[in-house]
Amino acid sequence: MEKKRKSSLEQLLGKFKRESKETILACKTKEFYEKPSNIRKRKAKAAKRRTRIEQQKDKLT
């Protein structure tokens, strides 16, 4: 990660936190073996949750 002249320390810290959050999440998901059926179930559950949240947002507007 290179520091640009116009970037403030706060912006660089925020960028580092976002990048490290993705890395940590990836490590946690790969920590233990997950059966393919459980992966499909988890992804389907997440998709249902996303659509439910989107529908609730549409109802509010």
CORBEL-V49034 format. One line per field, one symbol per residue. phi: phi as a letter, one per 30 degrees, with the letter a starting at -180 (. if undefined). psi: psi as a letter, one per 40 degrees, with the letter a starting at -180 (. if undefined). burial: I if it has 16 or more other ideal C-beta (glycine too) atoms within 10 Angstrom, else O. Layout:
BEGIN
phi = ???
psi = ???
burial = ???
END
This chain:
BEGIN
phi = .cdddddddddddddddddddddddddddcdbdbdeddddddddddddddddddddddddc
psi = hihidehidddddddddddddddddddddedihhiddddddddddddddddddddddddd.
burial = OOOOOOOOOOOOOOOOOOOOOOOOOOOOOOOOOOOOOOOOOOOOOOOOOOOOOOOOOOOOO
END
